[in-house]
């Protein structure tokens, strides 16, 4: 009997030891994969920064002629977009979070819809309506019986017009973050303010705005990062910024090195914004806690207040989504028969294939990072994951220049051709968008108790079986959300695709931009509307998820 027990004990010990070494080996593979992927993703940024201290005759020419204009315009856009998105986004978030009024449930979804239309597509629509020869401008002048010289006219094709257009599309950043923050705030602070005799307006600017400042700043900085990295709007409106300068330097002057210097300077701008955002929210509390917490009870508005709240929410929805969407739909109706042909179907197939392939790859790679953190729970795994997320903070044009420089070296060193291939494009999407997928997974894993993993270990269930039977069924919702969001981001991406795509390989975004450049604004609405259609689906999924959460 004792021999049998000893034999059983040895067998169990042997099995545990084998399981330990198998698991350790499995962990090492995950960590090695994460290290390799992080280094690969970081290479474009490293190459760009390596050129920041280089000098050339072309660079001196840029410094003497246009560099100050790039800096001034970029700062002007940052300030303008930050102000307008903060005002529009937070005002609508406040009204829809604290009050019920006619259409309040509708506006919960409607105010997010500008996200569905890329900024450059809205810019095309507004340019076609409100420039000097625009349809709306011409109609109003004919109605008034006047010429352009006889009335005040603000040219939409200007830096101010670009700021307004981008703000109408990007304000949902502030709206979503502020709305989430206000939903987590206790009504006790508002009730206390009302007992002191403060009106709704005074509560708004004396209480709600000060306590919501971190959320407002966080949303505004995200909007600013998108605006300062935009290429389509700036190129169409003729505004000189760092991003347009990168394209002009690379294509016009044929200098990848000087384009890299401009790109590295833009990266410093973006990283400065990230530092400011994180610094301003240090030690800040984003929701009320404690026994006195209770959800905000919405106040019902009637009469003129009800109408005022409706108009405040309707105007940004109308200007940011409904008006440009209606105009693009009309142009689509006028030109779709001339545009949709066999070549267009090939273009659509290429776009969908690129989107699906990239979304699948990024979703898988992001899972490696996050699952490694889940299993290891150490600083190395966490550091690798956070480092890999920095690519999203780098504009697409900057990522493209870094990748172009990297693959040029690889091509020469190994006598192969990767630059100008689909591989380079997909790699660019991985660098740019893997952070979005990681964030989705992190949110999903945060809702899965660690005790599930511990229970599997106690029952001596292997890592693979734990993944297939426990982890995957619980995380597949986040996987699907990641796939959908990445797919939409890929088909919308313009500057990165333009730089890295193979010869004679177009996407919907590139074709729409090219048609606008050829003064075929009506025809550009056809590929644009396909992008918008996919975008609307993704935004509605996002809004539904917000309701569930």
N, C-alpha and C positions, 0 to 999 in steps of 0.2 A: 504493500500500500504506500509506504514512504517512498519507495523507488518510483512508483507511478506518479506521485505528487511532484517529486523532484523533476521527473521527466517532463511532466506537464508544465511545471514552472519554467524550465529551461526553454521549452517550445514557445511559450507565451513571450518570454524575454527575447528569444530570437526573432519572433514575428514583430515585436515592438521595435527592435533594433533595425530590422529591415525596413519597416515602415518609416522609421525616423530618417534613415539615410535616403530613402526614396523621396520623402517629402523635402528634405534638405536640398537634394539635387533638383527637385522641381522648383523650389524657391530660387535657387541659383540661376536656373534658366530664365525665369521671369525677370530677375534683377539684371542679368546680362543683357537681355532683350531691351529692357528699359534704358540701360546705359547707352547701348548702341543707337537706339532711336533718338534719344535726347541729343547725343553728339551730332547725329545726322541732321536733325531739325535745327540745331544751333549754328551749323556751318555758314548759312547765308548771312546771318547777323555778324558772325565773327569776321567774315571776309569784308563786309561793308565797313566795319569799324577799323579794319586794318588799313583802309585807304583814307581815313579822315585826316591824317597828317601829311599826305602826299601833296605834291605841288606840280603845276604844269602851266604852260602859257595859256591854254584854254581856261583853266581855273581862274587865273588872274583876270582874264577878260570877263568872266562871269562876275567876279567880285566888283570890277569897275563899272559894270553896266546894269545887271539885273538882280544880283543877289539881295540888295536892300529891298527891292520891290517884292521879291519872293517872301522875305521875312515880314515886311509890313502888311502885305495882303493876307498872309497866313494868320498873323496876330489879329488883324481886323475881323477876319472870318470867325476866329475862335471866340472873340468877345461878343460879336453879334449873335452868333448861334447860341452861345451859352445864355445870353440874356433872354432871347425870344423863346427858346425851348423851356427855360425855367418858368417863365410867365405862363405860357400856354399849358405846359405839362402839369405844373403843380396846381394851377387854378382849376383845371378840369378834374384832376384827381381829388381835390378837396371837395368840390361840389358833388361828384358822384359817390364819394365815400361817406359824407355826412348828411346828405339830403336825398329825399325821394321826390321826383317831379315827373312831369310828362316826358316819357321816353328815357327815363333814367336807366332802366334795364337794357334798352337798346344801345345806349351810349357806352355801356360797359364793354361791349364788343366793338362798336363802331369807332370809338376813339383809338383803337389799336390798329385799325385797318390801314392807315398810311404806311405802316411797316411793310405792307404787301407790295407796294410799288417802289422800285429802286429810285433813288434820288435823280439819276440821270434821265429816267423816263418822265418823271414829273417835270423836270427842267425842259424837256422837249415839248411837252404839252403846254406849259406856260409860255414858252417862247413862241410857239405857233399861235397862241391866242392873244398875247399882250405885247409882242414886239412892235416895231414901227409899222409893219405891214400885216400884223396879226389879225385874225378873223374878228375878235372882239373889239380891238382898237378901231378897225375899219368900220365896223357896224355902228359903234357909238359916234364916231366922227360923222358918218353919213346921217345918223339920226339927228344930230345937233346941227348939221349943215355947216360944219366948220372944217378947217384944215388943221394939220398937226401944229403949225406955227402959231395958231390962235388960241391954243389951250395949253395948260400945264401938263407935261407928260414925263413920267418917270420911266426911263428905259429899263425894262425887265432884264435885258441882256447886259447886266452890269454886276459889279461885286455886291451891291446892295440887293439886287434882284436874286443873286445866288444865295445870299444869306437868308432871305425870306423864304425862298423855295425849299432850301435844305431844312430850315427850322420847321416848316409845315409837315415835313416827312419824318423828322427825327425827334419831335417832341414826345412821342410815345416812350422813349427811354426814361424821361423824367416822370411821365404819367404812370408807367408800370411800377417803377421803384417807389414812388411816393404813395401810390395806392396800396401797395403791399405794406409799406411802413404804417400808414394810417390804419389799415385793417388790424395791425398788431398793437395799436395804441389803445390804452384804456380810456373809457369815457369819463372816468373819475375827474381827470384834469379839466375836461370840458364842462362837466357839471359844476365843478368848483368855480370856474370862470363865470358861468351863468348866475350862480348864487351871488356873485359880487356885482351883478347888474351890467355885465358887459354884453354888448350887442353881438350878433353873429359876425359883423364886419370887424369889430375890435378883437373878438376871439381869433379871427383869421390872422390878422397881422401882428397881434401882440402875443399870442400863445402858439397857434398852429405853425406859423412860419418859423419862429425860432427853434421849436423842438424838431421840426422837420428839415432843418438845414442840412444835416449829413446826407439825407436821402436826395434832396434837391441837387446838391453838389455832385453826388455820385452819378445821378442820371445825366446832368448837364455835361460832365466830363466825358461820359461815353458818347454823347451826341457830338461833342467837339472833336473827339478822336475820329469819328466817322467823317465829319465835315472837312477837317484839315487833310484827311487822306483821300478825299474824293477827286476823281479825275474826270469822269463824264460830264458833270455839271460845269466844272471850271473850264474844260476845253471848249464846250459848246458856247458858254457865255463869254469866252475870251478873257478869263481872269488868270493872271500869272501867279502861280503859287509854287511851292516846292514840288508838288506832284507833276504839274504840267512842265515845270523846269526839268525834271528828271527825264521825261520823254523827249523834250526838245534837245537836251544835251546828248542823250544816247542816240536818237535817230538823226537829228539835224547836224550835230557836230561829230557824231561817230565816236564819242569818247565814253566808254563804259566806266573808266576810272573816275572821271569828273561826275558822271551820273551817280556813281557810288558815293562820292563825297556829299552830294546833295541829299542822297538817300540817308546817309548816316546822320546828317544834321537834322533831318526830319525825324529820324528815330530818337534823337536826343530830345526833341520837342515832345514826342509822344511819351517817352519814359519820364520826362519832367511832369507831365500831366498825371501819370500814374502815381508818382511820388506825392504830388500835391493831394490827390484824392485819398490816398492811404494815410497821409499825415493828418489831414483834417478830420478823419473819422477815428483817429486813435482814441482808445478808451471811451468811445461814444456808445451809448446804449440805444439800440434800434427798436426796442419794444418795451412796454411796461411789464412789470412782473410783480409778483407778490399776491397776497390774499385778496387785495382790493381790486384786482383786475376784473374788468367786465367789458364786453364788446361795446363798441359805439352804437347807440341807438339812433337810427337815421330820423331826421326831422322832416316832416312832410311840408312841402312848399305849395302855396296857393296864390292865385291872383297874379299880380305883376312880378312877384318874386319867382313864381313858377315859370313865367314866360322868360324872365331874365336868365334863369339857370339853363333853360332849354336853349336859348340863343348862344350863351357862352360855350356850351358844348357843341352846338350845331355848326358854328362858324369854322372851328378848326377841322371838324370832320368834313365839312363841305369843301373847304379850300385845300385840305391835305389829301383827300381821297375822292370824294364824289365828283368834283369839278374836273380834275385831270382824268379820272376814270371815264367819265362821260365823253370827254373830248377824244380820248384815245379810242373809245368804243366806236364813235362816229367815224373817225379816220379809218379804223379797221373795216367798218362796213363799206366805205368808199373804195378801199384798195385791196381787200383780201383776195379777190378773184385774179388780180394781176400779180400778186406776190406768191400765193400758195400754189406751187407747182412741184414737179419732181425734185428739182434742186432744193426747194424749201423743205420737202419731206426728208431729204438726206441730211440737211442742216438740223432739223428737229431730232432725227435719229442720233446724230453725232452728239448733240447737246444732252439728250436723255442718257445715252450710253456713258458719256463722261460723268454726268451727275450721279448715276447709279453706281458706277465703278468706284468713283472717289468716295461716295458716302459709305459704301460697304467697307472699303479699306480703312478709312478713318475711324469708323465705328469699331472695327476689330482692334486697331492699334491703340486707340484710346482705352479700350477695355484692359489691355495688357498693363498700362500704367496704373489704372485705378485698382485693378485686382491685385497687383503687386503691393500697393499700399495697404489694401485690405488684409492680405496675408502676413505681411512683414511688420507693419506698424512701426517703422523706424525712420530716422531722419533722412537717410539716403533715398529711400523710396519716395518719401514726400517731397524731397528736394528735386528729384528727377521729374516728378509730375508737375510741380510748379514751374520749373524751368521750361518744360515743353509747352506750357501754356502761353509763354511770352510772345509766340508768333502771332497770336490774334491781335496784339497791340501794335503790330507793325503793319503799315499800309501795304496793300497788294502790290503797288508799283515798286515799293522798296524791297519786298520779298522777291519780286521777279528779278530785279537787278542783281540781288545777292545770289540767287540761284543761277542766273546767267553767267555770272563771274565764276561761280563754283564749277559748273559743268563745262565751261570753257577750259578750265585747268584740267579737269578729268579727261575731256576729249583729246587734249594734246598729250597728256601723260600716258594714256592707255591706247591711243590711236583708235578710238571709237567715236560714235556720234550719238550723244544724248541730248545736247542742246537742240532746240527746235523740234522736239518730238513730244508725243503725248505723255511719255514718262516724266519729262520735265514739268509739264502742266500739272499732272496729278501730284507730283512731289510738292509743287507750290501750294496746291490746295491742302495737302497734309500739314505743311508748316503753318499755313494761315488759319486753318479751321479746326485743328485737333483740340484746341482749348474748349470749343463749344461742346464737343462730344464728351470731353473729360468732365466738364461742369454738369452735364446731364447725368453721367454715371455717379458722380459724387453725390448729387441730390438723391438718386435712386438708392445707393448703398446706405445713405444716412438713415433710411427708413427700414433697413433690414437689421434687426438686433444681432449683436455679436454673439449672443447666446446660441443662435442657430448653428454657427460654425463650431462653437465649443461642444455642443451636443453631438455633432457629427464626429468630432475627434474622440469624445468619450465612448461612442459606439464603434470606434475604430473603422469608420467609413473613410475610404480613400479620398484624396483630393479631387480626382477626376469625377468620381461618383457624387461627391458633395456638390461639385459645380453643376453637373447635369441634372441632378434630382432636386437640389435646393436652390442654389444661386441663380441659375439661368431662368427658371420659372418666375422668380421674384424680380429679376432685373430686366426681363425682356421688354417691359413697357418703356424703360429708359432707353434701351437699345433702339426701339422703333422710333421714339421721339428724336433721338440723336440722328438716325438715318434721314428722317424727314427734314429736319432743320438743316443738316449739312447739304442735302440734295438741293434745297432752295438756295442756300448761300452759293453753291457752286454754279448753278445756272444763272445767278445774278451777277457774279463776279466779272468785272470788265477789264481793269488795267492789267492784272496779273495774267489773264488769258490772252490779252492782246500781245503782250511781250513774249510769252513763252510758247504760244501755239505753233504747230507746224505750218509750213507754207500751204496755203489754200485750205486751211482747216478753220472753219468758223463755228461760232456758237450763236444762240439767239441774241445774247447781249452784244456780241461783236457785230453781228449783221445789223442790228438796230442802230448802233452807233455809226456804222459806215454809211447807212442810208441817210441818216441825218447829215453827215458830212457831205453827202452828194446832193443836198437840198431836197431830198425825197422824204419830207417829214411825214406825209400821210402814209407812205409805204412802211416807214419805220415802226408804225403802230402795230403792224401785224406780228412780228416777232416779239415786240414788247408786251402785247396782250397775252401771249402764251406764258411769258414770265410772270405777269401779274396774276393770271389764273392760278398758277402753282403757288404763288405767294399768298393769295387769299386763303387757300386751303390750310397752309401752314399757320397763318395768323389765327384762324378760327380754332385750330387745334390748341394753340397756345392759350387763347382765351378760355377755352373749355377746361384746360388744365388748371388755370387760375381759379376757376369756380370750384373745382374739386378740392384744390389745396386750401 
